[in-house]
């Protein structure tokens, strides 16, 4: 009788422990994503990459290099320039993330318009593996649009976060004559007309991310990672500039910390798919910088 009385008690204890294990697994689960970056283009890309790599809640499953070849100040091979800087940043941070080369230039004008690259095929591979795939794109959309052009069936699985365009929220007009759209106009049109889930932060919203070199020195200048990032400020064009806008930092922060930004629905024009996408109309720039400074100051190289 004593033996049979003990068994139910032991069983109850085992069952009650299982939810704790499930909760622990859930609590430490990371959100996987691909990052597509034209890191060699401007100063902000390196800051944005550092911010997202510092997030314990996110797992970058691939870091793709994007071109900025259409720019008037582009180097001879802008994608390779971005690829090198991606690898250099990972080395500085002591991190191991797969880095892939993307398209060397914009999509083609006719026929097979896709730029076939390791980055495009990695997007296809990961999209085919699961039900959805989240991607942050900081520059030209060539790698993403090429992947959809090659494998159209993956489009509904893609959730794309991108910086570009200028939005007039009163008239509902989206202008596409700024830097990132002009790097590959067809790629943007193709994705707008696709079934990919688009989340766009316009430049006239991200402009709130203006910051002075003096403040960066004060906040993170004494840290090893901060020194490396600020050196990029000095080595880029106009290294003596007193202020810059760290555009892409707004994009990755809005993705990583949704409470720091707000999205509204926007219906594209008839020549751009005539469908609903999500557009950011506000960001909390001060809170974004506070999060960023805290993460950089706490960073220890692995």
C-alpha positions in Angstrom: 0.0 0.0 0.0 2.8 2.4 0.8 4.5 1.8 -2.6 1.3 2.5 -4.6 0.7 5.7 -2.6 4.1 7.1 -3.6 3.8 6.6 -7.3 1.2 9.3 -8.0 3.2 11.8 -6.1 6.4 11.1 -8.1 4.4 11.4 -11.3 2.9 14.7 -10.4 6.4 16.1 -9.7 7.7 15.0 -13.1 4.8 16.6 -14.9 5.1 19.9 -13.1 8.8 20.2 -14.0 8.1 19.9 -17.8 6.5 23.4 -18.2 9.6 24.9 -16.5 11.8 23.2 -19.1 9.6 24.5 -22.0 9.6 28.0 -20.5 13.4 28.0 -20.2 13.7 26.9 -23.9 11.3 29.6 -25.0 13.0 32.3 -22.9 16.4 31.7 -24.6 15.1 31.3 -28.1 16.6 33.8 -30.6 14.9 35.4 -33.5 16.7 34.3 -36.7 17.2 36.7 -39.6 19.4 37.5 -42.6 21.1 40.8 -42.8 21.8 42.3 -46.3 24.2 45.3 -46.0 26.0 47.7 -48.3 28.5 48.3 -45.4 31.1 50.1 -47.6 28.6 52.8 -48.6 28.2 55.0 -45.6 29.2 55.3 -41.9 25.8 54.2 -40.6 25.9 50.6 -41.8 28.7 49.6 -39.5 27.0 51.1 -36.5 23.7 49.4 -37.4 25.4 46.0 -37.9 27.1 46.3 -34.5 23.8 47.1 -32.9 22.0 44.0 -34.3 25.0 41.7 -33.6 25.0 42.9 -30.0 21.4 41.8 -29.4 21.0 38.6 -27.4 17.5 38.2 -28.8 18.6 37.9 -32.4 20.5 35.4 -34.4 22.0 36.5 -37.7 22.0 33.4 -39.8 23.8 35.1 -42.8 25.4 38.4 -43.3 25.2 39.3 -47.0 27.2 41.9 -48.8 25.2 44.3 -51.0 26.6 46.5 -53.8 26.2 50.3 -54.2 27.7 50.3 -57.6 25.4 52.8 -59.2 26.6 55.6 -56.8 28.8 58.3 -58.3 31.4 57.8 -55.6 31.3 54.0 -55.6 34.7 52.1 -55.5 35.6 49.7 -58.3 33.8 46.8 -56.7 31.5 48.1 -54.0 30.1 44.7 -53.1 33.6 43.3 -52.3 34.2 46.4 -50.2 31.1 45.7 -48.2 32.0 42.0 -47.9 35.5 42.9 -46.5 34.0 45.3 -43.9 31.4 42.8 -42.8 34.2 40.2 -42.1 36.3 42.8 -40.4 33.6 43.9 -38.1 32.9 40.2 -37.1 36.6 39.9 -36.4 36.6 43.0 -34.2 33.7 41.6 -32.3 35.0 38.1 -32.1 31.9 36.6 -33.7 31.4 33.8 -36.2 28.5 34.5 -38.6 28.4 33.2 -42.2 29.3 36.0 -44.7 28.3 35.8 -48.3 29.0 37.8 -51.4 26.0 39.4 -53.1 25.4 40.9 -56.5 28.2 43.1 -57.9 25.7 45.5 -59.5 22.0 46.1 -60.1 19.7 43.6 -61.8 19.8 43.2 -65.6 17.6 45.0 -68.0 16.1 42.0 -69.9 16.0 38.2 -70.1 17.2 36.6 -66.8 17.3 39.8 -64.9 18.5 38.2 -61.7 22.0 38.6 -60.3 23.0 35.1 -59.4 25.1 35.2 -56.2 25.8 33.2 -53.0 23.6 35.7 -51.1 20.6 35.3 -53.4 20.8 31.5 -53.2 21.2 31.6 -49.4 18.0 33.6 -49.2 16.3 30.9 -51.3 17.8 28.1 -49.3 16.6 29.5 -45.9 13.2 30.5 -47.3 12.6 26.9 -48.5 13.5 25.5 -45.1 10.8 27.2 -43.1 7.4 28.8 -43.2 8.9 32.4 -43.1 12.2 34.3 -43.4 12.9 37.7 -42.0 15.5 39.9 -43.7 16.9 43.3 -42.9 18.1 45.1 -46.0 20.2 48.3 -45.6 20.9 49.2 -49.2 20.1 48.1 -52.8 17.4 45.3 -52.9 19.3 43.4 -55.6 20.0 40.3 -53.6 16.5 39.9 -52.4 14.7 40.7 -55.7 17.1 38.3 -57.5 16.2 35.5 -55.1 12.5 36.1 -55.7 13.1 36.3 -59.5 14.9 33.0 -59.4 12.4 31.3 -57.0 9.1 33.2 -57.1 7.4 30.8 -54.8 9.5 32.1 -51.8 8.0 35.6 -52.0 5.1 35.0 -49.5 7.6 33.7 -47.0 9.7 36.8 -46.9 9.3 39.5 -44.3 11.5 42.3 -45.5 12.6 45.4 -43.4 14.2 48.1 -45.6 15.4 51.7 -45.4 14.5 53.8 -48.4 12.0 56.2 -50.1 10.5 59.5 -48.8 6.9 59.4 -47.7 4.4 62.2 -47.6 2.0 60.9 -45.0 -0.6 63.6 -45.7 -0.9 63.0 -49.4 0.0 59.3 -49.3 2.7 59.8 -51.9 5.9 57.7 -51.8 8.9 59.2 -53.7 11.6 56.8 -54.8 14.4 59.1 -55.9 16.7 58.7 -52.9 19.9 56.7 -52.7 18.8 53.2 -51.9 15.9 53.0 -54.5 18.2 54.4 -57.2 20.8 51.7 -56.6 18.4 49.2 -58.2 15.0 50.7 -59.3 13.8 47.4 -60.9 14.6 45.4 -57.7 12.3 47.8 -55.7 9.5 47.6 -58.3 9.7 43.9 -58.5 9.4 43.4 -54.7 6.6 46.0 -54.4 4.7 44.0 -57.0 5.5 40.6 -55.3 3.8 38.9 -52.4 6.7 39.7 -50.0 5.7 41.3 -46.7 7.4 44.8 -46.8 8.2 47.0 -43.9 9.8 50.3 -45.0 11.3 53.1 -42.9 11.4 56.3 -45.1 14.4 58.7 -45.0 12.2 61.6 -43.7 11.5 59.4 -40.6 15.0 58.1 -40.1 16.4 61.6 -40.3 15.7 61.9 -36.6 18.9 59.8 -36.1 21.2 62.8 -36.6 24.0 62.8 -34.0 27.2 64.7 -33.4 30.7 63.2 -33.4 31.2 64.9 -30.0 28.3 63.0 -28.4 29.6 59.7 -29.8 33.0 60.4 -28.3 31.4 61.2 -24.9 29.1 58.1 -24.9 31.3 55.3 -26.4 34.6 56.8 -27.4 36.4 55.2 -24.5 35.3 51.7 -25.4 37.2 49.3 -27.8 34.2 48.8 -30.0 33.3 52.5 -29.9 36.7 53.5 -31.0 36.5 51.1 -34.0 33.1 52.5 -35.0 34.2 56.1 -34.6 37.3 55.4 -36.7 34.9 54.6 -39.6 33.4 58.1 -39.2 36.9 59.5 -39.7 38.0 57.2 -42.6 34.8 57.8 -44.7 34.2 60.8 -47.0 34.1 64.1 -45.1 35.8 62.5 -42.0 35.8 65.9 -40.3 32.1 66.3 -40.4 30.6 67.4 -37.1 27.3 65.6 -37.5 25.9 62.6 -39.4 22.6 60.8 -39.7 23.0 57.1 -38.8 20.2 56.0 -41.0 20.4 52.3 -40.8 20.6 52.3 -37.0 17.0 53.4 -37.1 16.1 50.4 -39.3 17.7 47.7 -37.1 16.4 49.3 -33.9 12.8 49.5 -35.2 13.2 45.8 -36.0 14.9 44.7 -32.8 12.8 46.9 -30.5 9.3 47.4 -32.0 8.4 49.7 -29.0 10.9 52.2 -30.3 8.9 52.8 -33.5 5.5 52.9 -35.0 4.2 51.4 -38.3 1.1 52.4 -40.3 -0.5 50.7 -43.3 0.1 52.2 -46.7 -1.5 51.2 -50.0 1.0 51.4 -52.9 0.1 53.0 -56.2 -1.4 51.0 -59.0 2.0 50.9 -60.8 3.6 49.5 -57.6 1.4 46.6 -56.8 -1.6 48.4 -55.4 -1.3 46.5 -52.2 -0.9 47.2 -48.4 2.6 47.4 -47.0 3.8 48.6 -43.6 5.6 52.0 -43.3 7.2 53.5 -40.2 6.0 57.0 -39.5 7.8 57.6 -36.1 10.8 56.4 -34.2 12.1 57.2 -30.7 15.6 58.3 -31.7 16.7 59.2 -28.2 15.7 55.8 -26.8 17.3 54.0 -29.8 20.6 55.8 -29.1 20.3 55.0 -25.3 19.9 51.3 -26.1 22.8 51.4 -28.5 25.2 53.2 -26.2 24.4 50.8 -23.3 25.0 47.8 -25.6 28.4 49.1 -26.9 29.6 50.0 -23.4 28.7 46.5 -22.1 30.3 44.7 -25.0 33.2 42.3 -24.2 35.0 40.6 -27.1 34.3 36.9 -27.2 
